[in-house]
């Protein structure tokens, strides 16, 4: 059935339902009468509506017409699942980039994320090359037998920093660095425009390689913020806080249309007792 026909079906069905309950057509006056009817009593009503609808659809829209009419929404070809890494350890004043590994809690979060994703068909896994993102992907990779592909373009904006302090620790200490971040500060050796361009190029390249697939990408809060703000068309590229191992789903069409399906899914952490970040699951 084409979409125009479906609209006619809905419209006619609504009008038919109104006619059935109107006193002038032999129906009772009380509302919601059909809720009390059994299946065998509803069948004649359904057949009556169907017989009224079918001739009008046939007369108005041919199969050939429907085949050439564009769909109202672009066809979705990729489900992109962006996942923030688990909780890392704190590292300060290191010789070279801090690049922290996951904490004990972070590994537990990653394991719960992997278990949660086992109910879905995952066709590919991509990861930032930073250790906290790679280790977040490892339990899912081991469970489904797909090796993660490392993509430098989705590394976090602080990848070259010689320290990493979880933001919730900065907030708890009322650290000036937290206050700066809360105001939208961007402390990096990379300017925001360059960060945005490489993130966008990397993610769009992943989408282009996986038509019809479901793809998991383990990455970072800054990367997720940047890509979602791009889809939403907002100027603030760091506009919300993604929880640890939070899931963010995007539907990507072959026409270039991008739709956000969910943000900050963390149901896999509920009841676990594990930290989630600034906001509790």
C-alpha positions as CSV (number, residue, x, y, z in Angstrom):
1,X,0.0,0.0,0.0
2,X,1.4,3.4,-0.9
3,X,1.6,6.3,1.6
4,X,-1.2,8.3,0.0
5,X,-3.4,5.2,0.2
6,X,-2.4,4.7,3.8
7,X,-3.5,8.2,4.7
8,X,-6.9,7.6,3.0
9,X,-7.2,4.4,5.0
10,X,-6.7,6.2,8.2
11,X,-9.0,9.1,7.3
12,X,-11.8,6.8,6.1
13,X,-11.3,4.5,9.1
14,X,-11.8,7.5,11.4
15,X,-14.9,8.7,9.5
16,X,-16.3,5.1,9.5
17,X,-15.8,4.8,13.2
18,X,-17.6,8.0,13.8
19,X,-20.5,6.9,11.6
20,X,-20.8,3.6,13.4
21,X,-21.4,5.2,16.8
22,X,-23.7,8.0,15.6
23,X,-27.4,7.4,16.6
24,X,-28.6,8.3,13.1
25,X,-26.7,5.3,11.7
26,X,-28.2,2.9,14.1
27,X,-25.4,2.9,16.7
28,X,-25.7,3.5,20.4
29,X,-25.1,6.9,21.9
30,X,-22.6,5.9,24.5
31,X,-18.9,6.5,23.7
32,X,-16.2,3.8,23.3
33,X,-18.8,1.1,22.5
34,X,-16.3,-0.9,20.5
35,X,-14.0,-1.5,23.5
36,X,-16.5,-4.0,24.9
37,X,-17.0,-6.0,21.7
38,X,-15.4,-9.4,21.1
39,X,-13.3,-10.3,18.0
40,X,-16.2,-12.0,16.3
41,X,-18.4,-9.0,16.8
42,X,-15.7,-6.6,15.5
43,X,-15.1,-8.5,12.3
44,X,-18.2,-7.3,10.5
45,X,-17.3,-3.7,11.3
46,X,-13.8,-4.2,10.0
47,X,-15.0,-5.8,6.8
48,X,-17.5,-2.9,6.3
49,X,-14.8,-0.3,6.7
50,X,-12.4,-2.3,4.4
51,X,-15.1,-2.5,1.7
52,X,-15.7,1.2,1.9
53,X,-12.0,2.1,1.7
54,X,-10.7,-0.2,-1.0
55,X,-12.7,1.1,-4.0
56,X,-11.7,4.7,-3.2
57,X,-8.0,3.8,-3.0
58,X,-8.1,1.8,-6.3
59,X,-9.8,4.7,-8.1
60,X,-7.4,7.4,-6.8
61,X,-4.0,5.8,-6.8
62,X,-2.6,3.2,-9.2
63,X,0.4,0.9,-8.4
64,X,2.4,2.7,-11.1
65,X,1.7,6.1,-9.6
66,X,2.8,4.9,-6.1
67,X,6.1,3.5,-7.5
68,X,7.2,6.9,-8.8
69,X,6.2,9.0,-5.8
70,X,9.1,9.9,-3.5
71,X,8.9,8.8,0.1
72,X,8.3,11.6,2.7
73,X,11.4,10.5,4.7
74,X,14.9,9.6,3.5
75,X,15.6,5.9,3.6
76,X,17.7,5.0,6.7
77,X,20.7,2.9,5.8
78,X,23.0,3.0,8.9
79,X,22.4,2.9,12.7
80,X,25.4,4.6,14.2
81,X,25.9,3.9,17.9
82,X,28.3,6.4,19.6
83,X,29.5,5.2,23.0
84,X,31.4,7.2,25.5
85,X,34.3,5.3,27.2
86,X,34.1,3.9,30.7
87,X,35.6,5.7,33.8
88,X,39.4,6.1,33.5
89,X,42.0,6.4,36.2
90,X,43.3,9.8,37.1
91,X,46.7,10.7,35.7
92,X,48.6,13.9,36.3
93,X,51.9,15.5,35.2
94,X,52.9,12.5,33.0
95,X,55.9,12.5,30.7
96,X,54.0,12.8,27.4
97,X,50.3,12.3,26.8
98,X,48.4,11.0,29.9
99,X,46.2,8.6,27.8
100,X,44.7,6.9,30.9
101,X,43.5,3.3,31.0
102,X,40.1,2.3,32.4
103,X,39.7,2.1,36.2
104,X,38.3,-1.1,37.8
105,X,34.8,0.5,37.7
106,X,35.4,1.5,34.1
107,X,36.1,-2.1,33.1
108,X,32.9,-3.2,34.9
109,X,30.9,-0.6,33.0
110,X,32.4,-1.8,29.7
111,X,31.4,-5.4,30.5
112,X,27.8,-4.3,31.3
113,X,27.7,-2.3,28.1
114,X,28.8,-5.4,26.1
115,X,26.2,-7.6,27.8
116,X,23.5,-5.0,26.9
117,X,24.5,-4.9,23.3
118,X,24.3,-8.7,22.9
119,X,20.6,-8.4,22.1
120,X,21.4,-6.4,19.0
121,X,23.1,-7.3,15.7
122,X,26.4,-5.3,15.5
123,X,28.1,-5.4,12.1
124,X,31.3,-3.4,12.9
125,X,33.1,-1.8,15.8
126,X,35.3,1.3,15.6
127,X,37.2,3.0,18.4
128,X,39.3,6.0,19.1
129,X,43.0,4.9,19.5
130,X,43.1,6.2,23.1
131,X,43.3,3.5,25.7
132,X,40.1,4.3,27.6
133,X,38.1,4.0,24.3
134,X,39.8,0.8,23.1
135,X,39.4,-0.9,26.5
136,X,35.7,0.0,26.4
137,X,35.3,-1.7,23.1
138,X,37.2,-4.9,24.1
139,X,34.4,-6.8,26.0
140,X,32.0,-6.4,23.1
141,X,34.6,-7.2,20.6
142,X,35.5,-10.4,22.4
143,X,31.8,-11.4,22.8
144,X,30.8,-11.0,19.1
145,X,34.2,-11.8,17.5
146,X,34.7,-8.5,15.7
147,X,37.9,-6.6,16.1
148,X,37.6,-2.8,16.6
149,X,39.1,-0.6,13.9
150,X,41.0,2.3,15.3
151,X,40.3,5.7,13.9
152,X,42.6,8.7,14.9
153,X,39.9,11.2,13.8
154,X,37.6,10.3,16.7
155,X,40.3,10.8,19.4
156,X,39.3,13.3,22.1
157,X,40.4,17.0,21.9
158,X,42.7,16.5,25.0
159,X,44.6,13.6,23.5
160,X,47.9,15.3,23.8
161,X,47.4,16.6,27.4
162,X,49.8,15.3,30.1
163,X,47.0,14.9,32.6
164,X,43.5,13.4,32.8
165,X,41.2,14.1,35.7
166,X,37.6,12.9,35.5
167,X,35.3,15.9,35.3
168,X,33.2,14.8,38.3
169,X,36.4,15.0,40.4
170,X,37.1,18.5,39.2
171,X,33.5,19.5,40.0
172,X,33.6,18.0,43.5
173,X,36.8,19.9,44.3
174,X,35.3,23.1,42.8
175,X,38.5,23.2,40.7
176,X,38.9,26.3,38.4
177,X,39.3,23.9,35.5
178,X,35.8,22.6,36.1
179,X,34.4,26.2,36.2
180,X,36.2,26.9,32.9
181,X,34.7,23.8,31.3
182,X,31.2,24.7,32.6
183,X,31.5,28.0,30.8
184,X,32.3,26.3,27.6
185,X,36.1,26.5,27.8
186,X,38.1,24.4,25.3
187,X,41.6,23.7,26.7
188,X,43.4,22.0,23.8
189,X,46.4,22.4,21.5
190,X,43.8,22.0,18.7
191,X,41.5,24.8,17.8
192,X,37.7,23.9,17.9
193,X,37.3,24.3,14.1
194,X,40.0,21.7,13.4
195,X,38.6,19.4,16.0
196,X,35.1,19.6,14.5
197,X,36.4,19.0,11.0
198,X,38.4,15.9,11.8
199,X,35.5,14.4,13.9
200,X,33.0,15.1,11.2
201,X,35.2,13.7,8.4
202,X,36.0,10.5,10.4
203,X,32.4,9.8,11.4
204,X,31.0,10.4,8.0
205,X,33.6,8.1,6.5
206,X,32.5,5.4,8.9
207,X,28.9,5.8,7.8
208,X,29.8,5.7,4.1
209,X,31.5,2.4,4.5
210,X,28.6,0.6,6.2
211,X,25.4,1.0,4.2
212,X,22.6,-1.0,5.9
213,X,24.8,-1.8,9.0
214,X,24.7,-1.2,12.7
215,X,28.0,0.2,13.8
216,X,29.3,0.8,17.3
217,X,31.9,3.6,17.8
218,X,33.6,3.8,21.2
219,X,34.9,7.3,21.6
220,X,34.7,10.4,23.9
221,X,32.3,13.0,25.4
222,X,33.8,15.8,23.3
223,X,33.4,13.8,20.1
224,X,29.8,12.8,20.8
225,X,29.0,16.4,21.7
226,X,30.5,17.8,18.5
227,X,28.7,15.4,16.2
228,X,25.3,15.7,17.8
229,X,25.6,19.5,17.9
230,X,26.4,19.3,14.1
231,X,23.2,17.3,13.5
232,X,21.1,19.7,15.6
233,X,22.7,22.7,14.0
234,X,23.6,24.4,17.2
235,X,26.6,26.6,17.7
236,X,27.6,25.3,21.2
237,X,29.6,22.1,20.2
238,X,29.9,21.0,23.9
239,X,26.3,21.3,25.1
240,X,25.7,18.3,27.4
241,X,27.4,15.7,29.6
242,X,27.5,12.1,28.3
243,X,27.7,9.5,31.1
244,X,30.3,6.8,31.1
245,X,29.5,4.0,28.6
246,X,26.4,6.0,27.6
247,X,24.8,5.1,24.2
248,X,23.8,7.7,21.6
249,X,22.0,6.4,18.5
250,X,22.0,8.2,15.1
251,X,20.1,7.1,12.0
252,X,22.0,8.0,8.8
253,X,20.4,7.9,5.4
254,X,22.0,7.6,2.0
255,X,20.7,11.1,1.1
256,X,22.8,12.6,3.9
257,X,20.0,13.0,6.4
258,X,20.9,12.4,10.1
259,X,18.4,11.8,12.9
260,X,19.2,11.5,16.6
261,X,17.3,8.4,17.9
262,X,18.5,8.5,21.5
263,X,20.9,10.3,23.8
264,X,22.6,9.1,27.0
265,X,21.2,5.6,27.2
266,X,22.6,4.1,30.5
267,X,20.0,1.5,31.4
268,X,22.8,-1.2,31.5
269,X,24.2,0.6,34.5
270,X,21.0,0.8,36.5
271,X,21.2,-1.0,39.8
272,X,24.9,-1.9,39.3
273,X,26.1,0.5,41.9
274,X,28.7,1.8,39.5
275,X,29.4,5.5,39.0
276,X,27.9,7.0,35.9
277,X,29.5,10.4,35.9
278,X,27.9,13.7,36.8
279,X,24.4,12.3,36.6
280,X,23.2,9.0,38.2
281,X,21.5,6.4,36.0
